[in-house]
Amino acid sequence: MPSIQVRDLPEQIYRKLQINAKKDHRSLSQQAIVTLKKGLGIDSNSKERRRELVGHILSRRIAFDIAHLEDPSNLIREDRER
C-alpha cells in the first residue's frame, strides 16, 4: 500500500487530527486516512461497505444439489466407530 509523508503540517491540523483520532478510537494514521477520504468525497459508510461485501459474497456462492449430499448421520456413525 502506498504511503505519504506530510511536511510542515500546521499545528492546528495535527491537533485536530489527534483529538478526532482519540474520540473515534483510531490511530493518527487511520484518522488521517478517514479525513482524507471524506475530504475527497470517497467516504462510504459502514452500512454501505457491509452491503457491498455481502453482495460480493453472495455473488461468489457455490451452488450445489442437496440431493447429492451424504446423510450426516452416516458420517457421524462412521466417525464414532473409529
N, C-alpha and C positions, 0 to 999 in steps of 0.2 A: 504494500500500500504506500502511495507517495506520502511524503511529509513536507511540512512547510515551517520555516523559521521566520518569525516576525521581529525585526529590529526596531528599536526606538518606539516601542508601543507606549502610547500615552498612559501615565499612571492611572488616570481616571477609568480608562477602558479595562486595564488589568484588574483594578479593584472591583469593578462591576462584575467582571467575569468570575472573580473569586467569590463574591457574595452570592451570585446566582448558582455557581457550582456547589457551594456548601448547602444552599437552600434546597437544591434538587438532588443532593447526594451523588454528585458526579465529580470526576477529576477535572482539573482545569482544562486538560486537553479535550475531554469529552464535551465539556461545556462550550469550548471554542468551536467545536465541530457543529454542535446543535445550533449555536448562534449564527454561524456562517450559513448553515442550511436555511434557517429562517430568513436571513437577510437576502439570500439568493433566490428565495421563493421555491425551494425544493423540499420543503418540510412536508412530510406525510405523518399524520398522527398514528398512534399505536393501533387504533381500531382498523384503520385502512391497511397498515402493514400486516396485521393478522389476517384480514380478509384476503389480501393478495397471497399470503403464504398458504392459507387453507385452499384457495383456488388452485395454486400450483401443486399442492399435494394431491388434491382430488383429480387433477388432470393427469397425474402420473400413476394413478391407481391401476393395479393389475386385476383384470377381470378373470375369474375362474368359475368353473362349473361345480357347484356344491355336490352334485350327484357323483362326481368322481373322487370325492374326498373319502378317506378311510374313516371308519367308525372309531371315535376316540376311545370307546370302552375296550376295543380290541388292543389298542396301543397301550392303554393302562394295564390291562391284564398281562400283556407280553412283558411289560417292564417289571411288574411285580413278581413274575415267575423267574426272573433272572437271579 
